Amino acid sequence: MTREQAINYLTNLGGTRQNDHLVTGDGWKATLSTQQEPVGPSYRLTEVTITWVGPPDIVEPVIQRFRLKAFRAPG
């Protein structure tokens, strides 16, 4: 999944895109970062990491819904 896809999923879950690395929702914040990871001698994948901030009772349901969307993602 690309960072852009992750941002789209988060906005579909009620978040508001603040910039290319931050999506905020009602009581939660998701910060996205990317890093190139080597796969074999000549290929690199872009890894997207999301850091979640907010009370567990608010963040946990958003994470669960995000996981379902990400799991069904094509690719």
Predicted model as a PDB file, atoms N, CA, C, CB and O in Angstrom, pLDDT in the B-factor column:
MODEL        1                                                                  
ATOM      1  N   MET A   1       0.838  -1.163   0.000  1.00 85.00           N  
ATOM      2  CA  MET A   1       0.000   0.000   0.000  1.00 85.00           C  
ATOM      3  C   MET A   1       0.894   1.240   0.000  1.00 85.00           C  
ATOM      4  CB  MET A   1      -0.959  -0.010   1.211  1.00 85.00           C  
ATOM      5  O   MET A   1       1.916   1.285   0.685  1.00 85.00           O  
ATOM      6  N   THR A   2       0.506   2.209  -0.752  1.00 90.00           N  
ATOM      7  CA  THR A   2       1.261   3.459  -0.802  1.00 90.00           C  
ATOM      8  C   THR A   2       0.805   4.397   0.323  1.00 90.00           C  
ATOM      9  CB  THR A   2       1.090   4.144  -2.185  1.00 90.00           C  
ATOM     10  O   THR A   2      -0.245   4.188   0.931  1.00 90.00           O  
ATOM     11  N   ARG A   3       1.599   5.417   0.585  1.00 93.00           N  
ATOM     12  CA  ARG A   3       1.198   6.413   1.587  1.00 93.00           C  
ATOM     13  C   ARG A   3      -0.107   7.080   1.164  1.00 93.00           C  
ATOM     14  CB  ARG A   3       2.312   7.479   1.783  1.00 93.00           C  
ATOM     15  O   ARG A   3      -0.979   7.329   1.997  1.00 93.00           O  
ATOM     16  N   GLU A   4      -0.241   7.365  -0.119  1.00 94.00           N  
ATOM     17  CA  GLU A   4      -1.454   8.012  -0.623  1.00 94.00           C  
ATOM     18  C   GLU A   4      -2.688   7.134  -0.403  1.00 94.00           C  
ATOM     19  CB  GLU A   4      -1.301   8.337  -2.114  1.00 94.00           C  
ATOM     20  O   GLU A   4      -3.744   7.636  -0.020  1.00 94.00           O  
ATOM     21  N   GLN A   5      -2.561   5.827  -0.644  1.00 92.00           N  
ATOM     22  CA  GLN A   5      -3.677   4.909  -0.388  1.00 92.00           C  
ATOM     23  C   GLN A   5      -4.036   4.901   1.097  1.00 92.00           C  
ATOM     24  CB  GLN A   5      -3.323   3.482  -0.858  1.00 92.00           C  
ATOM     25  O   GLN A   5      -5.212   4.934   1.457  1.00 92.00           O  
ATOM     26  N   ALA A   6      -3.018   4.858   1.953  1.00 94.00           N  
ATOM     27  CA  ALA A   6      -3.265   4.864   3.395  1.00 94.00           C  
ATOM     28  C   ALA A   6      -3.991   6.142   3.809  1.00 94.00           C  
ATOM     29  CB  ALA A   6      -1.938   4.727   4.171  1.00 94.00           C  
ATOM     30  O   ALA A   6      -4.921   6.094   4.615  1.00 94.00           O  
ATOM     31  N   ILE A   7      -3.575   7.278   3.265  1.00 96.00           N  
ATOM     32  CA  ILE A   7      -4.234   8.544   3.582  1.00 96.00           C  
ATOM     33  C   ILE A   7      -5.690   8.509   3.118  1.00 96.00           C  
ATOM     34  CB  ILE A   7      -3.486   9.730   2.926  1.00 96.00           C  
ATOM     35  O   ILE A   7      -6.576   8.973   3.834  1.00 96.00           O  
ATOM     36  N   ASN A   8      -5.940   7.971   1.944  1.00 95.00           N  
ATOM     37  CA  ASN A   8      -7.321   7.860   1.458  1.00 95.00           C  
ATOM     38  C   ASN A   8      -8.161   6.976   2.366  1.00 95.00           C  
ATOM     39  CB  ASN A   8      -7.342   7.307   0.034  1.00 95.00           C  
ATOM     40  O   ASN A   8      -9.305   7.319   2.665  1.00 95.00           O  
ATOM     41  N   TYR A   9      -7.624   5.850   2.809  1.00 95.00           N  
ATOM     42  CA  TYR A   9      -8.358   4.969   3.725  1.00 95.00           C  
ATOM     43  C   TYR A   9      -8.677   5.712   5.019  1.00 95.00           C  
ATOM     44  CB  TYR A   9      -7.542   3.685   4.028  1.00 95.00           C  
ATOM     45  O   TYR A   9      -9.792   5.622   5.533  1.00 95.00           O  
ATOM     46  N   LEU A  10      -7.690   6.448   5.545  1.00 96.00           N  
ATOM     47  CA  LEU A  10      -7.898   7.173   6.798  1.00 96.00           C  
ATOM     48  C   LEU A  10      -8.940   8.272   6.649  1.00 96.00           C  
ATOM     49  CB  LEU A  10      -6.588   7.769   7.283  1.00 96.00           C  
ATOM     50  O   LEU A  10      -9.729   8.502   7.566  1.00 96.00           O  
ATOM     51  N   THR A  11      -8.955   8.948   5.518  1.00 97.00           N  
ATOM     52  CA  THR A  11      -9.980   9.976   5.317  1.00 97.00           C  
ATOM     53  C   THR A  11     -11.358   9.335   5.153  1.00 97.00           C  
ATOM     54  CB  THR A  11      -9.644  10.843   4.082  1.00 97.00           C  
ATOM     55  O   THR A  11     -12.362   9.914   5.568  1.00 97.00           O  
ATOM     56  N   ASN A  12     -11.413   8.155   4.557  1.00 95.00           N  
ATOM     57  CA  ASN A  12     -12.686   7.434   4.444  1.00 95.00           C  
ATOM     58  C   ASN A  12     -13.193   6.957   5.804  1.00 95.00           C  
ATOM     59  CB  ASN A  12     -12.531   6.239   3.503  1.00 95.00           C  
ATOM     60  O   ASN A  12     -14.381   6.679   5.966  1.00 95.00           O  
ATOM     61  N   LEU A  13     -12.293   6.866   6.775  1.00 95.00           N  
ATOM     62  CA  LEU A  13     -12.684   6.482   8.131  1.00 95.00           C  
ATOM     63  C   LEU A  13     -13.014   7.695   8.998  1.00 95.00           C  
ATOM     64  CB  LEU A  13     -11.575   5.672   8.782  1.00 95.00           C  
ATOM     65  O   LEU A  13     -13.164   7.570  10.213  1.00 95.00           O  
ATOM     66  N   GLY A  14     -13.128   8.858   8.377  1.00 95.00           N  
ATOM     67  CA  GLY A  14     -13.535  10.050   9.102  1.00 95.00           C  
ATOM     68  C   GLY A  14     -12.414  11.023   9.403  1.00 95.00           C  
ATOM     69  O   GLY A  14     -12.634  12.037  10.065  1.00 95.00           O  
ATOM     70  N   GLY A  15     -11.213  10.730   8.926  1.00 97.00           N  
ATOM     71  CA  GLY A  15     -10.092  11.625   9.175  1.00 97.00           C  
ATOM     72  C   GLY A  15     -10.042  12.774   8.190  1.00 97.00           C  
ATOM     73  O   GLY A  15     -10.703  12.754   7.151  1.00 97.00           O  
ATOM     74  N   THR A  16      -9.254  13.771   8.529  1.00 98.00           N  
ATOM     75  CA  THR A  16      -9.028  14.929   7.679  1.00 98.00           C  
ATOM     76  C   THR A  16      -7.544  15.012   7.374  1.00 98.00           C  
ATOM     77  CB  THR A  16      -9.538  16.238   8.351  1.00 98.00           C  
ATOM     78  O   THR A  16      -6.705  15.033   8.275  1.00 98.00           O  
ATOM     79  N   ARG A  17      -7.238  15.058   6.092  1.00 98.00           N  
ATOM     80  CA  ARG A  17      -5.834  15.159   5.683  1.00 98.00           C  
ATOM     81  C   ARG A  17      -5.305  16.547   6.026  1.00 98.00           C  
ATOM     82  CB  ARG A  17      -5.673  14.872   4.161  1.00 98.00           C  
ATOM     83  O   ARG A  17      -5.854  17.558   5.589  1.00 98.00           O  
ATOM     84  N   GLN A  18      -4.231  16.583   6.815  1.00 98.00           N  
ATOM     85  CA  GLN A  18      -3.607  17.847   7.173  1.00 98.00           C  
ATOM     86  C   GLN A  18      -2.457  18.176   6.225  1.00 98.00           C  
ATOM     87  CB  GLN A  18      -3.107  17.802   8.617  1.00 98.00           C  
ATOM     88  O   GLN A  18      -2.250  19.333   5.861  1.00 98.00           O  
ATOM     89  N   ASN A  19      -1.716  17.145   5.833  1.00 97.00           N  
ATOM     90  CA  ASN A  19      -0.616  17.277   4.867  1.00 97.00           C  
ATOM     91  C   ASN A  19      -0.267  15.871   4.373  1.00 97.00           C  
ATOM     92  CB  ASN A  19       0.649  17.992   5.514  1.00 97.00           C  
ATOM     93  O   ASN A  19      -1.042  14.938   4.586  1.00 97.00           O  
ATOM     94  N   ASP A  20       0.869  15.708   3.726  1.00 95.00           N  
ATOM     95  CA  ASP A  20       1.242  14.400   3.166  1.00 95.00           C  
ATOM     96  C   ASP A  20       1.649  13.374   4.214  1.00 95.00           C  
ATOM     97  CB  ASP A  20       2.367  14.573   2.193  1.00 95.00           C  
ATOM     98  O   ASP A  20       1.893  12.213   3.886  1.00 95.00           O  
ATOM     99  N   HIS A  21       1.724  13.798   5.479  1.00 97.00           N  
ATOM    100  CA  HIS A  21       2.181  12.884   6.525  1.00 97.00           C  
ATOM    101  C   HIS A  21       1.258  12.827   7.742  1.00 97.00           C  
ATOM    102  CB  HIS A  21       3.553  13.283   6.968  1.00 97.00           C  
ATOM    103  O   HIS A  21       1.548  12.099   8.692  1.00 97.00           O  
ATOM    104  N   LEU A  22       0.166  13.569   7.736  1.00 98.00           N  
ATOM    105  CA  LEU A  22      -0.686  13.640   8.927  1.00 98.00           C  
ATOM    106  C   LEU A  22      -2.160  13.632   8.568  1.00 98.00           C  
ATOM    107  CB  LEU A  22      -0.362  14.886   9.731  1.00 98.00           C  
ATOM    108  O   LEU A  22      -2.618  14.397   7.719  1.00 98.00           O  
ATOM    109  N   VAL A  23      -2.900  12.741   9.242  1.00 98.00           N  
ATOM    110  CA  VAL A  23      -4.353  12.693   9.135  1.00 98.00           C  
ATOM    111  C   VAL A  23      -4.897  12.738  10.565  1.00 98.00           C  
ATOM    112  CB  VAL A  23      -4.849  11.397   8.354  1.00 98.00           C  
ATOM    113  O   VAL A  23      -4.446  11.988  11.430  1.00 98.00           O  
ATOM    114  N   THR A  24      -5.860  13.616  10.803  1.00 98.00           N  
ATOM    115  CA  THR A  24      -6.448  13.714  12.134  1.00 98.00           C  
ATOM    116  C   THR A  24      -7.934  13.394  12.068  1.00 98.00           C  
ATOM    117  CB  THR A  24      -6.224  15.118  12.731  1.00 98.00           C  
ATOM    118  O   THR A  24      -8.622  13.699  11.094  1.00 98.00           O  
ATOM    119  N   GLY A  25      -8.400  12.769  13.139  1.00 97.00           N  
ATOM    120  CA  GLY A  25      -9.812  12.452  13.260  1.00 97.00           C  
ATOM    121  C   GLY A  25     -10.332  12.957  14.589  1.00 97.00           C  
ATOM    122  O   GLY A  25      -9.630  13.669  15.307  1.00 97.00           O  
ATOM    123  N   ASP A  26     -11.544  12.596  14.916  1.00 96.00           N  
ATOM    124  CA  ASP A  26     -12.168  13.027  16.159  1.00 96.00           C  
ATOM    125  C   ASP A  26     -11.530  12.262  17.324  1.00 96.00           C  
ATOM    126  CB  ASP A  26     -13.715  12.799  16.117  1.00 96.00           C  
ATOM    127  O   ASP A  26     -11.962  11.160  17.663  1.00 96.00           O  
ATOM    128  N   GLY A  27     -10.510  12.851  17.926  1.00 96.00           N  
ATOM    129  CA  GLY A  27      -9.838  12.229  19.057  1.00 96.00           C  
ATOM    130  C   GLY A  27      -8.633  11.377  18.705  1.00 96.00           C  
ATOM    131  O   GLY A  27      -8.049  10.753  19.592  1.00 96.00           O  
ATOM    132  N   TRP A  28      -8.241  11.330  17.431  1.00 98.00           N  
ATOM    133  CA  TRP A  28      -7.071  10.540  17.035  1.00 98.00           C  
ATOM    134  C   TRP A  28      -6.240  11.273  16.007  1.00 98.00           C  
ATOM    135  CB  TRP A  28      -7.497   9.187  16.484  1.00 98.00           C  
ATOM    136  O   TRP A  28      -6.703  12.202  15.346  1.00 98.00           O  
ATOM    137  N   LYS A  29      -5.003  10.832  15.889  1.00 98.00           N  
ATOM    138  CA  LYS A  29      -4.063  11.391  14.918  1.00 98.00           C  
ATOM    139  C   LYS A  29      -3.234  10.236  14.372  1.00 98.00           C  
ATOM    140  CB  LYS A  29      -3.146  12.504  15.563  1.00 98.00           C  
ATOM    141  O   LYS A  29      -2.803   9.365  15.128  1.00 98.00           O  
ATOM    142  N   ALA A  30      -3.012  10.227  13.064  1.00 98.00           N  
ATOM    143  CA  ALA A  30      -2.176   9.217  12.408  1.00 98.00           C  
ATOM    144  C   ALA A  30      -1.079   9.936  11.630  1.00 98.00           C  
ATOM    145  CB  ALA A  30      -3.027   8.295  11.461  1.00 98.00           C  
ATOM    146  O   ALA A  30      -1.354  10.736  10.735  1.00 98.00           O  
ATOM    147  N   THR A  31       0.165   9.638  11.985  1.00 98.00           N  
ATOM    148  CA  THR A  31       1.318  10.202  11.297  1.00 98.00           C  
ATOM    149  C   THR A  31       1.917   9.115  10.420  1.00 98.00           C  
ATOM    150  CB  THR A  31       2.374  10.761  12.308  1.00 98.00           C  
ATOM    151  O   THR A  31       2.206   8.018  10.898  1.00 98.00           O  
ATOM    152  N   LEU A  32       2.104   9.411   9.140  1.00 98.00           N  
ATOM    153  CA  LEU A  32       2.611   8.423   8.189  1.00 98.00           C  
ATOM    154  C   LEU A  32       4.038   8.754   7.787  1.00 98.00           C  
ATOM    155  CB  LEU A  32       1.713   8.355   6.948  1.00 98.00           C  
ATOM    156  O   LEU A  32       4.379   9.909   7.534  1.00 98.00           O  
ATOM    157  N   SER A  33       4.861   7.721   7.734  1.00 97.00           N  
ATOM    158  CA  SER A  33       6.229   7.882   7.259  1.00 97.00           C  
ATOM    159  C   SER A  33       6.529   6.756   6.279  1.00 97.00           C  
ATOM    160  CB  SER A  33       7.247   7.884   8.446  1.00 97.00           C  
ATOM    161  O   SER A  33       5.894   5.703   6.313  1.00 97.00           O  
ATOM    162  N   THR A  34       7.496   6.988   5.412  1.00 95.00           N  
ATOM    163  CA  THR A  34       7.884   5.973   4.429  1.00 95.00           C  
ATOM    164  C   THR A  34       9.382   5.739   4.504  1.00 95.00           C  
ATOM    165  CB  THR A  34       7.473   6.399   2.996  1.00 95.00           C  
ATOM    166  O   THR A  34      10.166   6.600   4.902  1.00 95.00           O  
ATOM    167  N   GLN A  35       9.739   4.512   4.097  1.00 94.00           N  
ATOM    168  CA  GLN A  35      11.145   4.125   4.095  1.00 94.00           C  
ATOM    169  C   GLN A  35      11.351   3.073   3.009  1.00 94.00           C  
ATOM    170  CB  GLN A  35      11.587   3.584   5.497  1.00 94.00           C  
ATOM    171  O   GLN A  35      10.529   2.172   2.840  1.00 94.00           O  
ATOM    172  N   GLN A  36      12.437   3.193   2.288  1.00 91.00           N  
ATOM    173  CA  GLN A  36      12.770   2.214   1.252  1.00 91.00           C  
ATOM    174  C   GLN A  36      13.420   0.988   1.903  1.00 91.00           C  
ATOM    175  CB  GLN A  36      13.718   2.838   0.178  1.00 91.00           C  
ATOM    176  O   GLN A  36      14.365   1.121   2.680  1.00 91.00           O  
ATOM    177  N   GLU A  37      12.909  -0.197   1.583  1.00 89.00           N  
ATOM    178  CA  GLU A  37      13.443  -1.451   2.112  1.00 89.00           C  
ATOM    179  C   GLU A  37      13.939  -2.311   0.956  1.00 89.00           C  
ATOM    180  CB  GLU A  37      12.369  -2.209   2.943  1.00 89.00           C  
ATOM    181  O   GLU A  37      13.213  -2.508  -0.019  1.00 89.00           O  
ATOM    182  N   PRO A  38      15.161  -2.827   1.049  1.00 90.00           N  
ATOM    183  CA  PRO A  38      15.673  -3.683  -0.022  1.00 90.00           C  
ATOM    184  C   PRO A  38      14.978  -5.040  -0.029  1.00 90.00           C  
ATOM    185  CB  PRO A  38      17.182  -3.870   0.124  1.00 90.00           C  
ATOM    186  O   PRO A  38      14.727  -5.643   1.015  1.00 90.00           O  
ATOM    187  N   VAL A  39      14.677  -5.497  -1.237  1.00 87.00           N  
ATOM    188  CA  VAL A  39      14.120  -6.834  -1.441  1.00 87.00           C  
ATOM    189  C   VAL A  39      14.948  -7.463  -2.552  1.00 87.00           C  
ATOM    190  CB  VAL A  39      12.564  -6.794  -1.807  1.00 87.00           C  
ATOM    191  O   VAL A  39      14.716  -7.210  -3.734  1.00 87.00           O  
ATOM    192  N   GLY A  40      15.901  -8.272  -2.167  1.00 86.00           N  
ATOM    193  CA  GLY A  40      16.806  -8.833  -3.159  1.00 86.00           C  
ATOM    194  C   GLY A  40      17.892  -7.836  -3.512  1.00 86.00           C  
ATOM    195  O   GLY A  40      17.983  -6.763  -2.915  1.00 86.00           O  
ATOM    196  N   PRO A  41      18.705  -8.193  -4.473  1.00 87.00           N  
ATOM    197  CA  PRO A  41      19.867  -7.357  -4.788  1.00 87.00           C  
ATOM    198  C   PRO A  41      19.554  -6.058  -5.537  1.00 87.00           C  
ATOM    199  CB  PRO A  41      20.822  -8.147  -5.592  1.00 87.00           C  
ATOM    200  O   PRO A  41      20.344  -5.116  -5.480  1.00 87.00           O  
ATOM    201  N   SER A  42      18.420  -5.992  -6.236  1.00 87.00           N  
ATOM    202  CA  SER A  42      18.208  -4.807  -7.075  1.00 87.00           C  
ATOM    203  C   SER A  42      16.813  -4.203  -6.965  1.00 87.00           C  
ATOM    204  CB  SER A  42      18.470  -5.157  -8.500  1.00 87.00           C  
ATOM    205  O   SER A  42      16.478  -3.314  -7.747  1.00 87.00           O  
ATOM    206  N   TYR A  43      16.000  -4.647  -6.037  1.00 91.00           N  
ATOM    207  CA  TYR A  43      14.628  -4.162  -5.945  1.00 91.00           C  
ATOM    208  C   TYR A  43      14.387  -3.568  -4.564  1.00 91.00           C  
ATOM    209  CB  TYR A  43      13.619  -5.300  -6.233  1.00 91.00           C  
ATOM    210  O   TYR A  43      14.891  -4.079  -3.564  1.00 91.00           O  
ATOM    211  N   ARG A  44      13.619  -2.490  -4.513  1.00 89.00           N  
ATOM    212  CA  ARG A  44      13.296  -1.842  -3.240  1.00 89.00           C  
ATOM    213  C   ARG A  44      11.786  -1.642  -3.138  1.00 89.00           C  
ATOM    214  CB  ARG A  44      14.038  -0.480  -3.105  1.00 89.00           C  
ATOM    215  O   ARG A  44      11.122  -1.281  -4.110  1.00 89.00           O  
ATOM    216  N   LEU A  45      11.268  -1.881  -1.955  1.00 88.00           N  
ATOM    217  CA  LEU A  45       9.867  -1.627  -1.657  1.00 88.00           C  
ATOM    218  C   LEU A  45       9.769  -0.417  -0.747  1.00 88.00           C  
ATOM    219  CB  LEU A  45       9.199  -2.862  -1.008  1.00 88.00           C  
ATOM    220  O   LEU A  45      10.654  -0.175   0.074  1.00 88.00           O  
ATOM    221  N   THR A  46       8.695   0.341  -0.893  1.00 88.00           N  
ATOM    222  CA  THR A  46       8.450   1.449   0.016  1.00 88.00           C  
ATOM    223  C   THR A  46       7.556   0.953   1.148  1.00 88.00           C  
ATOM    224  CB  THR A  46       7.801   2.659  -0.728  1.00 88.00           C  
ATOM    225  O   THR A  46       6.422   0.528   0.923  1.00 88.00           O  
ATOM    226  N   GLU A  47       8.084   1.014   2.367  1.00 91.00           N  
ATOM    227  CA  GLU A  47       7.340   0.600   3.555  1.00 91.00           C  
ATOM    228  C   GLU A  47       6.658   1.832   4.146  1.00 91.00           C  
ATOM    229  CB  GLU A  47       8.281  -0.085   4.609  1.00 91.00           C  
ATOM    230  O   GLU A  47       7.292   2.871   4.329  1.00 91.00           O  
ATOM    231  N   VAL A  48       5.366   1.711   4.443  1.00 93.00           N  
ATOM    232  CA  VAL A  48       4.620   2.806   5.047  1.00 93.00           C  
ATOM    233  C   VAL A  48       4.363   2.442   6.508  1.00 93.00           C  
ATOM    234  CB  VAL A  48       3.274   3.080   4.278  1.00 93.00           C  
ATOM    235  O   VAL A  48       3.825   1.376   6.806  1.00 93.00           O  
ATOM    236  N   THR A  49       4.751   3.337   7.411  1.00 95.00           N  
ATOM    237  CA  THR A  49       4.534   3.148   8.841  1.00 95.00           C  
ATOM    238  C   THR A  49       3.565   4.212   9.327  1.00 95.00           C  
ATOM    239  CB  THR A  49       5.876   3.210   9.631  1.00 95.00           C  
ATOM    240  O   THR A  49       3.688   5.389   8.987  1.00 95.00           O  
ATOM    241  N   ILE A  50       2.589   3.774  10.137  1.00 97.00           N  
ATOM    242  CA  ILE A  50       1.621   4.701  10.713  1.00 97.00           C  
ATOM    243  C   ILE A  50       1.804   4.704  12.220  1.00 97.00           C  
ATOM    244  CB  ILE A  50       0.159   4.314  10.326  1.00 97.00           C  
ATOM    245  O   ILE A  50       1.791   3.656  12.865  1.00 97.00           O  
ATOM    246  N   THR A  51       1.974   5.894  12.769  1.00 97.00           N  
ATOM    247  CA  THR A  51       2.052   6.065  14.215  1.00 97.00           C  
ATOM    248  C   THR A  51       0.744   6.697  14.674  1.00 97.00           C  
ATOM    249  CB  THR A  51       3.291   6.945  14.629  1.00 97.00           C  
ATOM    250  O   THR A  51       0.375   7.787  14.236  1.00 97.00           O  
ATOM    251  N   TRP A  52       0.050   5.992  15.566  1.00 98.00           N  
ATOM    252  CA  TRP A  52      -1.262   6.420  16.031  1.00 98.00           C  
ATOM    253  C   TRP A  52      -1.141   7.114  17.385  1.00 98.00           C  
ATOM    254  CB  TRP A  52      -2.222   5.221  16.124  1.00 98.00           C  
ATOM    255  O   TRP A  52      -0.356   6.700  18.238  1.00 98.00           O  
ATOM    256  N   VAL A  53      -1.929   8.178  17.572  1.00 98.00           N  
ATOM    257  CA  VAL A  53      -1.971   8.892  18.851  1.00 98.00           C  
ATOM    258  C   VAL A  53      -3.435   9.145  19.201  1.00 98.00           C  
ATOM    259  CB  VAL A  53      -1.160  10.244  18.785  1.00 98.00           C  
ATOM    260  O   VAL A  53      -4.225   9.571  18.358  1.00 98.00           O  
ATOM    261  N   GLY A  54      -3.779   8.875  20.451  1.00 98.00           N  
ATOM    262  CA  GLY A  54      -5.132   9.122  20.933  1.00 98.00           C  
ATOM    263  C   GLY A  54      -5.483   8.125  22.012  1.00 98.00           C  
ATOM    264  O   GLY A  54      -4.750   7.161  22.231  1.00 98.00           O  
ATOM    265  N   PRO A  55      -6.598   8.345  22.692  1.00 98.00           N  
ATOM    266  CA  PRO A  55      -7.032   7.412  23.726  1.00 98.00           C  
ATOM    267  C   PRO A  55      -7.341   6.045  23.115  1.00 98.00           C  
ATOM    268  CB  PRO A  55      -8.268   7.962  24.466  1.00 98.00           C  
ATOM    269  O   PRO A  55      -7.940   5.967  22.042  1.00 98.00           O  
ATOM    270  N   PRO A  56      -6.937   4.972  23.791  1.00 97.00           N  
ATOM    271  CA  PRO A  56      -7.159   3.625  23.244  1.00 97.00           C  
ATOM    272  C   PRO A  56      -8.605   3.337  22.857  1.00 97.00           C  
ATOM    273  CB  PRO A  56      -6.714   2.605  24.240  1.00 97.00           C  
ATOM    274  O   PRO A  56      -8.845   2.658  21.859  1.00 97.00           O  
ATOM    275  N   ASP A  57      -9.575   3.837  23.625  1.00 97.00           N  
ATOM    276  CA  ASP A  57     -10.974   3.534  23.309  1.00 97.00           C  
ATOM    277  C   ASP A  57     -11.439   4.224  22.028  1.00 97.00           C  
ATOM    278  CB  ASP A  57     -11.870   3.946  24.468  1.00 97.00           C  
ATOM    279  O   ASP A  57     -12.455   3.838  21.450  1.00 97.00           O  
ATOM    280  N   ILE A  58     -10.709   5.234  21.585  1.00 97.00           N  
ATOM    281  CA  ILE A  58     -11.023   5.902  20.320  1.00 97.00           C  
ATOM    282  C   ILE A  58     -10.158   5.352  19.188  1.00 97.00           C  
ATOM    283  CB  ILE A  58     -10.824   7.424  20.450  1.00 97.00           C  
ATOM    284  O   ILE A  58     -10.652   5.109  18.087  1.00 97.00           O  
ATOM    285  N   VAL A  59      -8.865   5.156  19.459  1.00 97.00           N  
ATOM    286  CA  VAL A  59      -7.920   4.740  18.420  1.00 97.00           C  
ATOM    287  C   VAL A  59      -8.119   3.277  18.000  1.00 97.00           C  
ATOM    288  CB  VAL A  59      -6.491   4.943  18.910  1.00 97.00           C  
ATOM    289  O   VAL A  59      -8.050   2.958  16.813  1.00 97.00           O  
ATOM    290  N   GLU A  60      -8.363   2.403  18.957  1.00 97.00           N  
ATOM    291  CA  GLU A  60      -8.471   0.966  18.642  1.00 97.00           C  
ATOM    292  C   GLU A  60      -9.521   0.661  17.575  1.00 97.00           C  
ATOM    293  CB  GLU A  60      -8.802   0.188  19.900  1.00 97.00           C  
ATOM    294  O   GLU A  60      -9.216  -0.074  16.636  1.00 97.00           O  
ATOM    295  N   PRO A  61     -10.749   1.192  17.672  1.00 96.00           N  
ATOM    296  CA  PRO A  61     -11.729   0.908  16.613  1.00 96.00           C  
ATOM    297  C   PRO A  61     -11.307   1.443  15.238  1.00 96.00           C  
ATOM    298  CB  PRO A  61     -13.073   1.502  16.991  1.00 96.00           C  
ATOM    299  O   PRO A  61     -11.586   0.818  14.215  1.00 96.00           O  
ATOM    300  N   VAL A  62     -10.636   2.598  15.216  1.00 96.00           N  
ATOM    301  CA  VAL A  62     -10.176   3.150  13.946  1.00 96.00           C  
ATOM    302  C   VAL A  62      -9.106   2.237  13.352  1.00 96.00           C  
ATOM    303  CB  VAL A  62      -9.626   4.591  14.134  1.00 96.00           C  
ATOM    304  O   VAL A  62      -9.117   1.971  12.150  1.00 96.00           O  
ATOM    305  N   ILE A  63      -8.186   1.757  14.181  1.00 96.00           N  
ATOM    306  CA  ILE A  63      -7.145   0.844  13.706  1.00 96.00           C  
ATOM    307  C   ILE A  63      -7.765  -0.435  13.153  1.00 96.00           C  
ATOM    308  CB  ILE A  63      -6.159   0.509  14.841  1.00 96.00           C  
ATOM    309  O   ILE A  63      -7.348  -0.920  12.101  1.00 96.00           O  
ATOM    310  N   GLN A  64      -8.752  -0.981  13.849  1.00 96.00           N  
ATOM    311  CA  GLN A  64      -9.402  -2.209  13.377  1.00 96.00           C  
ATOM    312  C   GLN A  64     -10.068  -2.001  12.015  1.00 96.00           C  
ATOM    313  CB  GLN A  64     -10.443  -2.686  14.402  1.00 96.00           C  
ATOM    314  O   GLN A  64      -9.951  -2.845  11.127  1.00 96.00           O  
ATOM    315  N   ARG A  65     -10.761  -0.881  11.856  1.00 95.00           N  
ATOM    316  CA  ARG A  65     -11.413  -0.605  10.577  1.00 95.00           C  
ATOM    317  C   ARG A  65     -10.375  -0.358   9.478  1.00 95.00           C  
ATOM    318  CB  ARG A  65     -12.354   0.609  10.706  1.00 95.00           C  
ATOM    319  O   ARG A  65     -10.565  -0.767   8.333  1.00 95.00           O  
ATOM    320  N   PHE A  66      -9.272   0.319   9.839  1.00 95.00           N  
ATOM    321  CA  PHE A  66      -8.196   0.546   8.874  1.00 95.00           C  
ATOM    322  C   PHE A  66      -7.601  -0.788   8.432  1.00 95.00           C  
ATOM    323  CB  PHE A  66      -7.099   1.453   9.480  1.00 95.00           C  
ATOM    324  O   PHE A  66      -7.368  -0.991   7.241  1.00 95.00           O  
ATOM    325  N   ARG A  67      -7.352  -1.692   9.364  1.00 93.00           N  
ATOM    326  CA  ARG A  67      -6.793  -3.010   9.028  1.00 93.00           C  
ATOM    327  C   ARG A  67      -7.682  -3.763   8.049  1.00 93.00           C  
ATOM    328  CB  ARG A  67      -6.600  -3.846  10.295  1.00 93.00           C  
ATOM    329  O   ARG A  67      -7.189  -4.394   7.114  1.00 93.00           O  
ATOM    330  N   LEU A  68      -8.991  -3.696   8.264  1.00 91.00           N  
ATOM    331  CA  LEU A  68      -9.909  -4.373   7.340  1.00 91.00           C  
ATOM    332  C   LEU A  68      -9.803  -3.789   5.937  1.00 91.00           C  
ATOM    333  CB  LEU A  68     -11.357  -4.266   7.845  1.00 91.00           C  
ATOM    334  O   LEU A  68      -9.770  -4.527   4.952  1.00 91.00           O  
ATOM    335  N   LYS A  69      -9.749  -2.461   5.849  1.00 85.00           N  
ATOM    336  CA  LYS A  69      -9.612  -1.824   4.530  1.00 85.00           C  
ATOM    337  C   LYS A  69      -8.274  -2.183   3.892  1.00 85.00           C  
ATOM    338  CB  LYS A  69      -9.746  -0.292   4.651  1.00 85.00           C  
ATOM    339  O   LYS A  69      -8.216  -2.499   2.704  1.00 85.00           O  
ATOM    340  N   ALA A  70      -7.204  -2.135   4.674  1.00 84.00           N  
ATOM    341  CA  ALA A  70      -5.857  -2.418   4.142  1.00 84.00           C  
ATOM    342  C   ALA A  70      -5.739  -3.878   3.725  1.00 84.00           C  
ATOM    343  CB  ALA A  70      -4.773  -2.081   5.193  1.00 84.00           C  
ATOM    344  O   ALA A  70      -5.090  -4.180   2.723  1.00 84.00           O  
ATOM    345  N   PHE A  71      -6.350  -4.779   4.469  1.00 81.00           N  
ATOM    346  CA  PHE A  71      -6.281  -6.206   4.153  1.00 81.00           C  
ATOM    347  C   PHE A  71      -6.958  -6.505   2.822  1.00 81.00           C  
ATOM    348  CB  PHE A  71      -6.927  -7.033   5.267  1.00 81.00           C  
ATOM    349  O   PHE A  71      -6.521  -7.388   2.084  1.00 81.00           O  
ATOM    350  N   ARG A  72      -8.015  -5.777   2.519  1.00 74.00           N  
ATOM    351  CA  ARG A  72      -8.759  -5.978   1.269  1.00 74.00           C  
ATOM    352  C   ARG A  72      -8.185  -5.218   0.100  1.00 74.00           C  
ATOM    353  CB  ARG A  72     -10.183  -5.580   1.455  1.00 74.00           C  
ATOM    354  O   ARG A  72      -8.679  -5.329  -1.022  1.00 74.00           O  
ATOM    355  N   ALA A  73      -7.132  -4.433   0.355  1.00 57.00           N  
ATOM    356  CA  ALA A  73      -6.542  -3.600  -0.698  1.00 57.00           C  
ATOM    357  C   ALA A  73      -5.961  -4.455  -1.817  1.00 57.00           C  
ATOM    358  CB  ALA A  73      -5.452  -2.693  -0.116  1.00 57.00           C  
ATOM    359  O   ALA A  73      -5.363  -5.499  -1.557  1.00 57.00           O  
ATOM    360  N   PRO A  74      -6.136  -4.016  -3.062  1.00 56.00           N  
ATOM    361  CA  PRO A  74      -5.528  -4.748  -4.177  1.00 56.00           C  
ATOM    362  C   PRO A  74      -4.006  -4.567  -4.169  1.00 56.00           C  
ATOM    363  CB  PRO A  74      -6.120  -4.270  -5.529  1.00 56.00           C  
ATOM    364  O   PRO A  74      -3.476  -3.609  -3.607  1.00 56.00           O  
ATOM    365  N   GLY A  75      -3.333  -5.510  -4.803  1.00 50.00           N  
ATOM    366  CA  GLY A  75      -1.888  -5.369  -4.938  1.00 50.00           C  
ATOM    367  C   GLY A  75      -1.187  -6.283  -4.096  1.00 50.00           C  
ATOM    368  O   GLY A  75       0.044  -6.295  -4.088  1.00 50.00           O  
TER     369      GLY A  75                                                      
ENDMDL                                                                          
END                                                                             
